[in-house]
Amino acid sequence: MNGASSKSNSPSITPAVHLEFIQNQLENANASGKEVEEYHRALFLHHHAVEWEKYREQAKVHQQRLSFLEGRLKSTELVLSEKNQLLPVTVDGEEDCKPNSPWNAWDIAMFAACALGIVCLITFGVLNISFNLLESGFITFRENPFRSYLWAALLPVGALAVKVGWDFLQEKRRRDVYLWSCLALGILGVVVWVAAYACVYPTLSKGINEQIASLTLFDSNSTGGGVSRLNFAGAKWIDAVTVAGQAMAEIFLSAVLGMYLTNLYSRHRLVRLARDPAFAQLETERRTLEESIARERLNLSQANGNLVRLENQLTALIAYGKSLFHRESARRQDQSQKKQVILDQLSEHLRHHIETGPTSNRLAAASAPAGVGNGD
């Protein structure tokens, strides 16, 4: 069965309107537009039934997935609403949730003074040791003075190590004992340094002439006493004690000042908060669900769009088939009316011609039927 397509039909709608079926239906006296609609619906589904069902199933699957993801998103948002994004950190076994007092002028001044004291102690200690190394006469330090500063770097590292040891202590009582012990050692170093300096000071205060005048060539007591004041390395004990006391005082006092800065800062620092890992995980899950929902909505809209496109094509095909049916029906009816008018005109013309013709013709026309009746 071949179908004829109208030129005005859109090429994007398949299949085309079957004009032959419409013409065949018009030959039937009981034809109506319902048969045309059913025929074109069946013809359209014959071409697009598989595609229609595929899009319908896709829309159903995407709708189910979307409902499931939206349910999970609601439950995730409900759990998120019950959690806090930030939690107080644990300090010394307790939650750091208590606000501290704000900074005041005295604490700021003490903080700055202690920081400046640490810098001065470390700087002067490094310079003192490096200068002593340079004045020692060792060829290594005279050829490369930078090595003396590297040698003296043990001083700030030692002070930092003492401070780190205090940081590792958790109990307050142990920290206090550690701090007071370091302070005692630092003050002891200061006392030793002051005592050693006081012993050396009278000798330092003498002029050059007094030093030359005090020298004797045959003073055995002086020579023996000088030898007895030397250590195993050939240096004077008083010099060794002075340098050791100064280094010990600088190390421990710098560490104590660092401990005081830490305590001072801890009294005025802000409350420390950290992100809740559970909240972060739920927030990541929520973003993932939102992205999945957006994709499912896009896929659902595409499937529904394809279904709507097929439905509109079917509607357009049926409407166009009905319009052709009504047009052909109207055209046939018009032709029948025209034929009837022509027949009526011919009949009227023939009747008029018979009535206005000669009498003989009328008698002959009248007798003709009679003769035919007698012959029968």
Solvent accessible surface area in square Angstrom, and as a share of the most:
residue,aa,sasa,rsa
1,M,164,0.73
2,N,126,0.65
3,G,47,0.45
4,A,52,0.41
5,S,66,0.42
6,S,26,0.17
7,K,206,0.87
8,S,89,0.57
9,N,23,0.12
10,S,47,0.31
11,P,131,0.82
12,S,81,0.52
13,I,27,0.14
14,T,67,0.39
15,P,17,0.11
16,A,39,0.30
17,V,2,0.01
18,H,16,0.07
19,L,31,0.15
20,E,67,0.30
21,F,36,0.15
22,I,0,0.00
23,Q,63,0.28
24,N,79,0.41
25,Q,31,0.14
26,L,28,0.14
27,E,118,0.53
28,N,80,0.41
29,A,106,0.82
30,N,131,0.67
31,A,28,0.22
32,S,47,0.30
33,G,17,0.16
34,K,135,0.57
35,E,70,0.32
36,V,1,0.00
37,E,45,0.20
38,E,93,0.42
39,Y,44,0.17
40,H,0,0.00
41,R,99,0.36
42,A,62,0.48
43,L,36,0.18
44,F,0,0.00
45,L,66,0.33
46,H,145,0.65
47,H,101,0.45
48,H,24,0.11
49,A,48,0.37
50,V,129,0.74
51,E,51,0.23
52,W,50,0.18
53,E,77,0.34
54,K,101,0.43
55,Y,29,0.11
56,R,105,0.38
57,E,70,0.32
58,Q,70,0.31
59,A,11,0.09
60,K,106,0.45
61,V,60,0.34
62,H,27,0.12
63,Q,86,0.38
64,Q,105,0.47
65,R,124,0.45
66,L,14,0.07
67,S,61,0.39
68,F,126,0.53
69,L,24,0.12
70,E,54,0.24
71,G,40,0.38
72,R,95,0.35
73,L,27,0.14
74,K,144,0.61
75,S,59,0.38
76,T,9,0.05
77,E,73,0.33
78,L,113,0.56
79,V,61,0.35
80,L,12,0.06
81,S,86,0.56
82,E,133,0.60
83,K,76,0.32
84,N,105,0.54
85,Q,78,0.35
86,L,83,0.42
87,L,74,0.37
88,P,39,0.25
89,V,42,0.24
90,T,94,0.54
91,V,40,0.23
92,D,91,0.47
93,G,68,0.66
94,E,123,0.55
95,E,112,0.50
96,D,15,0.08
97,C,75,0.45
98,K,153,0.65
99,P,115,0.73
100,N,58,0.30
101,S,62,0.40
102,P,112,0.70
103,W,92,0.32
104,N,74,0.38
105,A,84,0.65
106,W,175,0.61
107,D,15,0.08
108,I,95,0.48
109,A,54,0.42
110,M,54,0.24
111,F,71,0.29
112,A,60,0.46
113,A,57,0.44
114,C,11,0.07
115,A,37,0.29
116,L,116,0.57
117,G,22,0.21
118,I,39,0.20
119,V,90,0.52
120,C,44,0.26
121,L,45,0.22
122,I,35,0.18
123,T,58,0.34
124,F,122,0.51
125,G,0,0.00
126,V,26,0.15
127,L,61,0.30
128,N,38,0.19
129,I,33,0.17
130,S,0,0.00
131,F,96,0.40
132,N,56,0.29
133,L,27,0.13
134,L,43,0.22
135,E,135,0.60
136,S,57,0.37
137,G,39,0.38
138,F,125,0.52
139,I,115,0.58
140,T,57,0.33
141,F,18,0.08
142,R,143,0.52
143,E,134,0.60
144,N,57,0.29
145,P,64,0.40
146,F,129,0.54
147,R,118,0.43
148,S,0,0.00
149,Y,78,0.30
150,L,106,0.53
151,W,163,0.57
152,A,1,0.01
153,A,40,0.31
154,L,135,0.67
155,L,5,0.03
156,P,39,0.24
157,V,89,0.51
158,G,19,0.18
159,A,7,0.05
160,L,111,0.55
161,A,63,0.48
162,V,26,0.15
163,K,31,0.13
164,V,57,0.33
165,G,26,0.25
166,W,4,0.02
167,D,55,0.29
168,F,153,0.64
169,L,43,0.21
170,Q,120,0.54
171,E,97,0.44
172,K,154,0.65
173,R,183,0.67
174,R,139,0.51
175,R,53,0.19
176,D,58,0.30
177,V,83,0.48
178,Y,63,0.24
179,L,29,0.14
180,W,165,0.58
181,S,54,0.35
182,C,6,0.04
183,L,44,0.22
184,A,59,0.46
185,L,71,0.35
186,G,0,0.00
187,I,90,0.46
188,L,91,0.45
189,G,0,0.00
190,V,56,0.32
191,V,85,0.49
192,V,47,0.27
193,W,89,0.31
194,V,76,0.44
195,A,54,0.42
196,A,3,0.02
197,Y,96,0.37
198,A,59,0.46
199,C,89,0.53
200,V,32,0.18
201,Y,115,0.44
202,P,75,0.47
203,T,74,0.43
204,L,113,0.56
205,S,71,0.46
206,K,92,0.39
207,G,38,0.37
208,I,136,0.69
209,N,121,0.62
210,E,100,0.45
211,Q,62,0.27
212,I,109,0.55
213,A,84,0.65
214,S,66,0.43
215,L,136,0.68
216,T,87,0.50
217,L,155,0.77
218,F,182,0.76
219,D,52,0.27
220,S,83,0.53
221,N,128,0.65
222,S,67,0.43
223,T,86,0.50
224,G,39,0.38
225,G,24,0.23
226,G,24,0.23
227,V,97,0.56
228,S,81,0.53
229,R,144,0.52
230,L,72,0.36
231,N,23,0.12
232,F,193,0.81
233,A,78,0.60
234,G,49,0.47
235,A,47,0.36
236,K,105,0.45
237,W,126,0.44
238,I,54,0.27
239,D,68,0.35
240,A,37,0.29
241,V,57,0.33
242,T,26,0.15
243,V,60,0.34
244,A,62,0.48
245,G,1,0.01
246,Q,37,0.17
247,A,22,0.17
248,M,59,0.26
249,A,7,0.05
250,E,12,0.05
251,I,38,0.19
252,F,39,0.16
253,L,38,0.19
254,S,5,0.03
255,A,1,0.01
256,V,15,0.09
257,L,45,0.23
258,G,12,0.11
259,M,0,0.00
260,Y,66,0.25
261,L,25,0.12
262,T,48,0.28
263,N,49,0.25
264,L,0,0.00
265,Y,113,0.43
266,S,46,0.29
267,R,119,0.43
268,H,14,0.06
269,R,29,0.11
270,L,153,0.76
271,V,48,0.28
272,R,110,0.40
273,L,92,0.46
274,A,45,0.35
275,R,118,0.43
276,D,17,0.09
277,P,105,0.66
278,A,39,0.30
279,F,27,0.11
280,A,34,0.26
281,Q,131,0.58
282,L,31,0.15
283,E,33,0.15
284,T,69,0.40
285,E,56,0.25
286,R,73,0.27
287,R,119,0.44
288,T,73,0.42
289,L,7,0.04
290,E,78,0.35
291,E,102,0.46
292,S,20,0.13
293,I,9,0.04
294,A,60,0.47
295,R,138,0.50
296,E,20,0.09
297,R,133,0.48
298,L,105,0.52
299,N,50,0.26
300,L,21,0.11
301,S,62,0.40
302,Q,103,0.46
303,A,2,0.02
304,N,60,0.31
305,G,38,0.37
306,N,39,0.20
307,L,24,0.12
308,V,77,0.44
309,R,97,0.36
310,L,1,0.00
311,E,80,0.36
312,N,91,0.46
313,Q,26,0.12
314,L,12,0.06
315,T,88,0.51
316,A,41,0.32
317,L,2,0.01
318,I,16,0.08
319,A,56,0.43
320,Y,49,0.19
321,G,0,0.00
322,K,67,0.28
323,S,56,0.36
324,L,6,0.03
325,F,13,0.05
326,H,110,0.49
327,R,133,0.49
328,E,9,0.04
329,S,38,0.25
330,A,59,0.46
331,R,108,0.40
332,R,76,0.28
333,Q,110,0.49
334,D,64,0.33
335,Q,78,0.35
336,S,67,0.43
337,Q,98,0.43
338,K,118,0.50
339,K,132,0.56
340,Q,98,0.44
341,V,77,0.44
342,I,95,0.48
343,L,106,0.53
344,D,74,0.38
345,Q,115,0.51
346,L,109,0.54
347,S,52,0.33
348,E,102,0.46
349,H,126,0.56
350,L,107,0.53
351,R,120,0.44
352,H,109,0.49
353,H,123,0.55
354,I,96,0.49
355,E,111,0.50
356,T,90,0.53
357,G,21,0.20
358,P,79,0.50
359,T,74,0.43
360,S,73,0.47
361,N,86,0.44
362,R,108,0.39
363,L,118,0.59
364,A,58,0.45
365,A,59,0.45
366,A,66,0.52
367,S,66,0.43
368,A,56,0.43
369,P,86,0.54
370,A,61,0.47
371,G,43,0.41
372,V,99,0.57
373,G,44,0.43
374,N,133,0.68
375,G,70,0.67
376,D,149,0.77
